């Protein structure tokens, strides 16, 4: 058998050598890559020291040595640790995570140093006690100059949270809030750098996103002002703030705020709080310059919108969380109170009698108020005023509201209203004066227009009781009306007097056609225990002079009045053969009986003389 012989050339040998070289190189690359992904164990003490150094060797914060630590070079040089823990200067745990990854500085790694530039915490638990520094002031003796190690080492640049839990606690304020599913990142953790954050979380199944930046965290913690921007977005509230922030012994904020709450009821229910006791509107939007501290807040150049009502001005709120004290000045172009404060207290029962439901003024005991209000057009539960200026003061459960001036019904109106609890009873007082007004328009806003003319009304009343019915039963004071160049509608005294000269009158036929015009009409009432006695009542016109006397029982809603009328000559004096007429008006307000003295009673009137 012949031996086999191989012939080679120099080119063939060169190709084989090149192939072997590439194979060795590839094997080395694969080996190095494999080594790069391998986690090499590290000293947990050195890793803890590196973390503290990266945070600037702060005497206020301390990273404990983890339970385990390992290094891998790929895909980026990093250290993975188990059970990361950050404590404050007193050993109170602030942050713990079962796993964390520390991205290392490549430059420092080439120099042989393990310096973390960013930390990613997996499922961390973060506890923030707002009773402790920096929120309640810096810990004494723990803030000092930067150490040499802090200056020498590259500080931590970022901190990321993945699937974390954030807990806010305060024993003083009774706060213990747990926020789940926290994701996001803090950047600029370098000493002296701007701190930036962007986080999302879920709080009681409600998604929340917050973002912002703080220019100088260290200065803010020491009590110096630091520029801050902050934004919160959630279905329950949206808040944006830009200004300055201070922690330390006197924490506070100063800047511009924009906030909107689509449902106050939903937000307060979510927070486990009670909605404002007076405000009936369910939404509010605020844009203002704010300045505040732990127990006070000032809104300047503010625009407040609620229930479609917009107010501008300034407010100051103090004693937050206790018994708030609210003061300020607000103005509006057009303002209606009912959308803001809700419907008025129910005065009548559905049956028509006075309501026995207790007054709902208990909210007066929950806050103090000193507010001045002006409006070009003001609607007070149907009373429409123009160019109104008013004030409201609530102090120690006592309300004093003053209408300083306003245009109403072509005239001027001013008045006062007071309310204060005395035991279970509500003491009420009211005083008012309307002058130079269109009385027909004024009366028509509150009931049938029975009197027209130009004039005014004046009253001073007081009452006390636990319900409208009890208050009316105790009503006392005075009231008066003066009118000129008007008419009493639905009562034609002049026609009745003419017909009475020929025969007994038929009240329905002889008096209900047309009305009685007058030149002047004056009446005054004295009220006591819910009964209004007519002290003076005189009407004068060409051809007729009338007088009014009797009692109006407000509690029983009954009339007991007497009207006397007589014909007069052209000069106003009684003529020798003048006709006289006296009428009794008696019975319930809604269906009084009207009869001429000496005649049989007539059917109840369809339209009562007044209400």
C-alpha positions in Angstrom: 0.0 0.0 0.0 1.3 3.3 -1.0 1.7 6.0 1.6 -0.5 9.1 1.2 1.4 12.3 0.7 0.0 15.8 1.4 1.2 18.7 -0.5 1.0 22.2 1.1 1.9 25.6 0.0 3.0 28.6 2.0 -0.4 30.2 1.4 -2.3 27.3 2.8 -0.2 27.2 6.0 -0.7 30.9 6.5 -4.5 30.6 6.2 -4.5 27.9 8.9 -2.5 29.9 11.2 -4.8 32.9 10.8 -7.8 30.7 11.5 -6.2 29.4 14.7 -5.5 33.0 15.8 -9.0 34.1 15.2 -10.3 31.1 17.1 -8.1 31.8 20.1 -9.1 35.5 20.0 -12.8 34.5 19.9 -12.3 32.0 22.8 -10.7 34.8 24.8 -13.6 37.2 24.1 -16.1 34.6 25.0 -14.1 33.8 28.2 -13.8 37.5 29.1 -17.5 38.0 28.4 -18.4 35.1 30.6 -16.2 36.4 33.3 -17.8 39.8 32.9 -21.3 38.4 33.6 -20.1 36.4 36.5 -20.9 37.9 39.9 -17.8 38.0 42.0 -18.3 38.2 45.8 -17.2 41.4 47.5 -16.6 42.5 51.1 -19.9 43.8 52.5 -18.0 46.1 54.9 -16.2 47.8 52.0 -19.5 48.1 50.0 -21.1 49.8 53.0 -18.2 52.2 53.3 -18.4 52.9 49.6 -22.1 53.7 49.9 -21.5 56.1 52.8 -18.7 57.8 50.9 -20.9 58.1 47.8 -23.5 59.9 49.9 -20.8 62.4 51.1 -20.0 60.7 54.4 -23.0 62.5 55.9 -23.2 62.4 59.7 -27.0 62.5 59.4 -27.4 59.3 57.3 -25.7 55.9 57.5 -25.7 52.9 55.2 -25.3 49.6 57.0 -23.2 46.9 55.6 -25.4 44.6 53.4 -25.9 40.9 54.0 -24.2 40.0 50.7 -22.5 41.9 47.8 -21.2 40.8 44.4 -19.5 42.5 41.4 -20.1 42.0 37.7 -18.5 43.9 34.8 -21.1 43.5 32.2 -23.4 44.9 30.8 -22.1 47.7 32.9 -19.8 47.6 35.9 -22.1 47.2 38.9 -22.4 45.9 42.4 -25.5 43.9 43.5 -26.3 43.8 47.2 -28.8 42.0 49.4 -30.7 43.8 52.2 -29.7 47.4 51.7 -30.4 49.6 54.7 -30.2 53.4 55.3 -30.6 54.7 58.9 -30.6 58.2 60.4 -28.2 59.5 62.9 -30.2 57.9 65.8 -30.4 54.4 64.2 -34.0 54.8 63.0 -34.4 53.0 59.7 -35.4 55.3 56.8 -35.0 52.9 53.8 -34.5 49.2 53.3 -34.6 47.1 50.2 -34.2 43.3 49.8 -32.1 43.9 46.6 -30.2 46.8 45.1 -27.9 47.4 42.1 -25.1 50.0 42.3 -23.8 51.3 39.0 -20.1 52.0 39.3 -18.0 54.8 37.9 -16.0 53.3 35.0 -13.2 55.9 35.4 -12.8 55.1 39.1 -13.0 51.4 38.4 -10.1 51.7 36.0 -8.2 53.4 38.9 -9.1 50.5 41.2 -11.9 52.1 43.2 -15.5 50.9 43.6 -17.4 54.2 43.5 -21.2 54.0 43.0 -22.7 56.7 40.8 -26.3 55.4 40.8 -28.4 53.1 42.9 -31.4 51.1 41.8 -33.5 49.8 44.7 -35.8 46.8 44.1 -39.0 46.7 46.2 -37.7 49.2 48.8 -39.6 50.3 51.9 -39.1 54.0 52.6 -40.3 55.6 55.8 -40.5 59.3 56.2 -41.3 60.7 59.7 -42.3 64.3 59.3 -41.8 64.8 63.0 -38.0 64.3 62.5 -35.3 66.3 60.7 -35.2 67.8 58.2 -39.0 68.4 58.3 -39.0 69.3 62.0 -35.6 71.1 62.0 -32.1 69.8 61.6 -30.7 67.5 64.2 -28.5 69.5 66.6 -24.8 69.1 66.2 -25.1 66.8 63.2 -24.6 69.3 60.4 -20.9 70.2 59.9 -18.5 71.1 57.1 -17.7 68.8 54.3 -15.1 66.2 55.1 -12.1 65.4 53.0 -13.5 62.1 52.0 -16.7 63.8 50.8 -14.6 66.1 48.5 -12.3 63.3 47.4 -14.9 60.7 46.2 -17.3 61.0 43.3 -20.7 61.3 45.0 -23.9 59.4 44.1 -25.7 60.9 41.1 -29.0 59.0 41.1 -31.3 56.8 43.1 -34.0 54.7 41.4 -37.0 52.9 43.0 -38.7 49.9 41.5 -42.0 48.5 43.0 -41.4 50.3 46.3 -43.4 51.2 49.3 -43.4 54.8 50.8 -44.7 55.4 54.3 -45.4 58.8 55.8 -45.7 58.9 59.6 -46.3 61.6 62.2 -47.2 60.8 65.8 -47.9 64.4 66.5 -50.4 64.7 63.6 -51.8 61.2 63.7 -50.5 60.4 60.2 -49.7 56.9 59.0 -50.1 56.8 55.2 -48.8 53.9 53.0 -48.2 54.5 49.3 -47.6 51.4 47.1 -46.1 50.5 43.8 -43.6 53.4 43.8 -41.5 53.7 40.7 -39.2 56.5 39.6 -35.9 58.2 40.1 -34.0 60.8 42.0 -31.2 62.6 40.1 -28.7 65.1 41.3 -27.8 63.6 44.6 -24.4 65.1 44.4 -23.7 67.5 47.3 -24.5 71.0 46.0 -26.3 69.8 42.9 -30.0 70.3 42.1 -32.1 67.4 43.3 -34.6 66.2 40.7 -37.3 63.6 41.1 -40.0 61.9 39.0 -42.1 59.3 40.7 -45.3 57.4 40.2 -47.2 55.4 42.8 -50.6 54.0 43.8 -52.2 55.3 47.1 -55.3 53.5 48.1 -55.8 52.3 44.6 -55.5 55.9 43.3 -52.7 56.5 40.8 -50.4 59.5 41.7 -47.6 61.1 39.8 -45.2 63.6 41.3 -42.2 65.4 39.7 -40.0 68.4 40.6 -36.7 69.8 41.5 -35.0 71.3 44.6 -32.0 73.5 43.9 -30.2 73.3 47.2 -31.4 70.5 49.5 -28.6 71.0 52.0 -29.4 74.7 52.4 -33.1 74.0 52.7 -32.5 71.4 55.5 -30.4 74.0 57.4 -33.2 76.6 57.2 -32.1 78.6 54.1 -34.5 79.2 51.2 -34.0 76.9 48.2 -35.7 77.2 44.8 -38.2 74.4 44.1 -40.7 73.3 41.4 -43.2 70.6 42.2 -46.2 69.1 40.3 -48.7 66.4 41.5 -51.2 64.8 39.1 -54.0 62.5 40.2 -57.7 62.0 39.4 -58.5 63.7 42.8 -56.3 66.8 42.6 -53.8 68.5 40.4 -51.2 70.8 42.0 -48.3 72.8 40.6 -45.9 75.0 42.7 -42.9 77.0 41.9 -41.0 79.1 44.4 -38.8 78.6 47.4 -38.8 76.0 50.1 -37.3 75.9 53.7 -37.1 73.0 56.1 -35.3 73.4 59.4 -36.7 74.9 62.6 -39.1 77.2 60.7 -40.2 75.3 57.6 -42.2 77.2 54.9 -42.9 77.8 51.2 -43.1 80.9 49.2 -44.1 81.0 45.5 -46.9 80.5 43.0 -49.5 77.8 43.3 -52.0 76.4 40.8 -54.4 73.8 42.1 -57.7 72.2 41.1 -59.9 69.7 42.9 -62.8 68.3 40.8 -64.6 66.9 43.8 -64.0 68.1 47.3 -66.3 65.4 48.7 -64.3 62.6 47.0 -61.0 64.1 48.1 -62.0 64.5 51.8 -63.5 61.0 51.8 -60.3 59.6 50.3 -58.2 61.3 53.0 -60.6 60.3 55.8 -61.5 63.9 56.5 -64.6 66.0 56.6 -65.5 68.5 53.8 -65.6 72.2 54.8 -68.7 72.7 57.0 -70.0 75.8 55.2 -69.0 75.3 51.5 -71.7 73.4 49.6 -69.9 73.6 46.2 -68.0 70.4 45.4 -65.2 71.8 43.1 -62.5 74.4 43.5 -59.7 75.8 41.5 -57.0 78.1 42.9 -54.3 80.2 41.3 -52.4 82.4 43.7 -49.1 83.6 45.2 -48.7 81.5 48.4 -46.7 81.9 51.5 -47.0 79.3 54.2 -45.6 77.4 57.1 -46.7 74.4 59.3 -49.8 76.2 60.7 -50.5 79.1 58.3 -51.1 79.8 54.7 -51.5 83.1 52.8 -53.0 83.4 49.3 -52.2 86.7 47.5 -53.3 87.9 44.1 -55.6 84.9 44.2 -58.2 83.7 41.8 -60.7 81.2 43.3 -63.3 79.4 41.2 -66.0 77.1 42.6 -69.4 76.1 41.3 -69.0 78.5 38.4 -68.4 81.5 40.8 -65.1 83.4 40.5 -63.6 85.5 43.3 -60.3 87.5 43.3 -58.3 88.9 46.2 -56.3 87.7 49.2 -56.9 85.1 52.0 -54.9 84.2 55.1 -55.6 81.0 57.0 -53.9 80.2 60.3 -54.1 77.4 62.9 -54.4 74.8 60.1 -55.7 71.5 61.4 -57.1 73.0 64.6 -59.7 75.7 64.6 -58.9 77.6 61.3 -58.9 81.4 61.4 -59.7 82.7 57.9 -59.4 86.4 57.0 -59.2 88.3 53.7 -60.7 90.4 51.0 -62.4 89.1 47.9 -64.1 90.7 44.9 -66.3 89.4 42.1 -67.9 90.8 39.0 -71.0 88.5 39.4 -71.5 86.3 42.4 -74.4 84.1 43.6 -74.3 82.7 47.1 -76.6 79.7 46.7 -74.2 77.6 44.4 -71.4 78.1 47.0 -73.3 77.8 50.3 -76.2 75.7 49.3 -79.9 76.3 49.6 -81.2 78.5 52.4 -82.4 77.2 55.7 -85.9 75.8 55.2 -88.4 78.1 57.0 -91.7 76.4 56.1 -92.9 72.8 56.3 -94.4 71.4 53.1 -97.8 71.9 54.8 -97.2 75.6 55.0 -96.5 75.9 58.7 -93.3 77.1 60.2 -90.5 74.5 60.2 -89.7 72.8 63.5 -86.4 71.4 62.1 -83.5 72.5 64.2 -81.3 75.2 62.8 -78.1 74.0 61.0 -75.7 76.6 62.2 -73.4 74.3 64.1 -70.6 75.0 61.5 -70.2 78.4 63.2 -68.3 76.7 66.0 -65.7 75.0 63.7 -63.9 78.1 62.4 -63.3 81.9 62.8 -63.8 84.3 59.9 -63.1 87.9 59.1 -64.0 88.4 55.4 -64.7 91.5 53.3 -66.6 91.0 50.0 -67.5 93.3 47.1 -69.4 92.4 44.0 -70.7 94.4 41.0 -73.7 92.0 40.9 -74.6 90.0 44.0 -77.4 87.4 44.3 -78.3 86.7 47.9 -80.8 83.9 47.5 -82.9 85.8 45.1 -82.2 89.3 46.4 -80.3 90.9 43.6 -77.9 93.7 44.5 -75.5 95.9 42.5 -72.3 97.5 43.6 -72.5 95.6 46.9 -69.9 95.8 49.8 -70.3 93.4 52.7 -68.4 91.8 55.5 -68.8 88.6 57.6 -67.2 88.0 60.9 -67.4 84.7 62.8 -65.7 84.6 66.2 -66.3 82.1 69.0 -69.3 80.7 67.3 -71.0 84.1 66.7 -71.8 85.3 63.2 -72.1 89.0 62.3 -72.8 89.8 58.6 -73.0 93.4 57.5 -74.2 94.7 54.1 -72.3 98.0 54.1 -74.0 99.3 51.0 -75.7 98.1 47.9 -78.0 99.3 45.1 -81.4 97.4 45.2 -84.7 98.0 43.3 -83.5 101.5 42.2 -82.7 102.5 45.8 -80.0 101.9 48.4 -80.0 99.0 50.9 -77.9 98.4 54.0 -78.3 96.0 56.9 -76.9 93.6 59.5 -77.5 90.0 60.5 -76.3 88.2 63.6 -76.5 84.6 64.8 -75.1 83.0 67.9 -75.9 79.9 69.9 -77.0 80.3 73.5 -77.3 76.8 74.8 -79.5 74.9 72.3 -81.1 78.0 71.1 -79.9 80.2 68.2 -80.1 83.9 69.0 -80.9 85.9 65.8 -80.9 89.6 65.1 -81.5 91.5 61.9 -81.5 95.2 61.0 -82.0 96.8 57.6 -83.1 99.8 55.7 -84.1 100.2 52.1 -84.6 103.8 50.8 -85.8 105.3 47.5 -86.7 101.9 46.1 -89.3 100.6 43.7 -91.5 98.9 46.3 -93.6 97.0 43.8 -90.5 95.3 42.4 -89.1 94.6 45.9 -92.4 93.0 47.2 -92.8 91.0 44.0 -89.5 89.3 44.6 -90.8 87.8 47.9 -94.6 87.4 47.2 -97.6 88.9 45.4 -97.2 92.5 44.4 -99.9 94.1 46.6 -98.3 97.6 46.9 -96.6 99.7 44.3 -94.8 103.1 44.7 -91.5 104.6 45.6 -90.3 104.5 49.2 -88.5 102.4 51.8 -88.6 99.8 54.5 -86.9 99.9 57.8 -86.7 97.1 60.4 -84.9 95.9 63.6 -85.8 92.4 64.7 -84.6 89.8 67.3 -85.5 86.2 67.9 -84.3 83.2 69.8 -85.1 79.5 69.3 -83.9 76.1 68.2 -86.0 76.1 65.0 -87.7 78.6 62.7 -91.0 77.9 64.5 -89.6 78.6 67.9 -87.7 81.7 66.6 -90.9 83.2 65.0 -92.8 82.6 68.3 -90.2 84.8 70.1 -89.8 87.5 67.4 -89.7 91.1 68.6 -88.7 94.5 67.3 -90.0 97.2 65.0 -90.8 97.6 61.3 -92.0 100.5 59.2 -92.9 101.2 55.5 -93.1 104.5 53.7 -94.4 104.8 50.2 -95.5 107.5 47.8 -97.3 107.8 44.5 -98.3 104.1 44.4 -101.3 101.9 44.6 -102.8 99.1 46.7 -103.6 96.4 44.2 -106.7 94.3 44.3 -108.5 96.6 46.8 -110.6 99.5 45.3 -111.6 101.5 48.4 -112.7 104.5 46.3 -115.3 102.4 44.3 -116.5 100.7 47.4 -117.1 104.0 49.2 -119.1 105.4 46.3 -121.3 102.3 46.1 -121.8 102.2 49.9 -123.7 105.5 49.7 -126.4 103.7 47.7 -126.5 100.2 49.2 -124.6 97.8 51.4 -121.5 96.8 49.5 -120.6 93.4 48.1 -116.9 93.1 49.0 -116.0 90.8 46.2 -117.9 92.8 43.5 -117.3 96.3 44.8 -113.7 96.1 46.1 -111.9 93.6 43.9 -111.9 95.5 40.7 -108.8 97.6 40.1 -106.9 99.2 43.0 -106.6 102.1 45.3 -104.1 104.8 44.2 -102.4 106.8 47.0 -100.2 109.8 47.4 -98.7 108.6 50.6 -98.8 105.4 52.7 -97.1 105.0 56.0 -97.3 102.1 58.4 -95.3 101.0 61.5 -95.4 97.8 63.5 -94.3 96.8 66.9 -93.5 93.1 67.3 -93.5 91.1 70.5 -93.6 87.3 71.0 -94.3 86.7 67.3 -97.2 89.2 67.1 -97.0 92.4 65.0 -99.3 95.2 66.2 -100.0 98.0 63.9 -99.0 101.2 65.7 -99.6 103.6 62.8 -101.1 103.0 59.4 -102.4 105.9 57.2 -103.1 106.1 53.5 -103.9 109.4 51.8 -105.1 110.1 48.2 -107.4 112.4 46.3 -110.9 111.5 47.5 -110.0 108.8 50.0 -108.2 108.5 53.3 -107.7 105.2 55.0 -106.4 103.8 58.3 -105.0 100.4 59.3 -105.1 98.9 62.8 -105.0 95.5 64.4 -102.6 92.6 64.9 -100.8 90.1 62.6 -100.1 86.8 64.4 -96.9 85.6 62.7 -96.6 82.4 64.6 -100.2 81.3 63.8 -100.1 82.9 60.4 -103.3 84.8 61.0 -104.7 88.2 60.1 -106.7 90.3 62.6 -106.7 93.7 60.9 -109.3 96.5 60.5 -109.3 98.9 57.7 -111.2 102.2 57.9 -111.8 104.4 54.9 -113.7 107.6 54.2 -114.3 110.0 51.4 -112.5 113.3 51.4 -112.9 116.6 49.7 -110.5 117.9 47.1 -108.4 119.6 49.8 -108.1 116.3 51.7 -110.5 117.1 54.6 -113.6 115.1 55.4 -116.7 116.3 53.6 -120.0 116.8 55.5 -121.7 113.9 53.7 -118.7 111.7 53.3 -119.1 107.9 53.0 -117.4 105.7 55.6 -116.4 102.1 55.4 -114.9 99.7 57.9 -113.6 96.3 56.9 -112.5 93.4 59.0 -109.7 91.2 57.6 -109.4 88.0 59.7 -108.3 84.4 59.3 -105.3 82.5 57.9 -102.8 84.3 55.6 -103.7 82.2 52.6 -107.5 82.6 52.8 -108.6 85.5 55.0 -112.2 86.5 55.4 -113.0 90.1 54.5 -116.3 91.7 55.6 -117.8 95.1 56.0 -118.7 95.9 59.6 -122.4 95.2 60.1 -122.6 92.9 57.1 -122.5 89.1 56.9 -119.1 87.5 56.3 -118.0 87.2 52.7 -116.3 84.3 51.1 -112.6 84.0 51.8 -110.5 86.2 49.5 -108.7 84.5 46.7 -105.8 86.9 46.8 -104.7 87.9 50.4 -103.8 91.5 51.1 -100.3 90.6 52.0 -98.0 87.7 53.1 
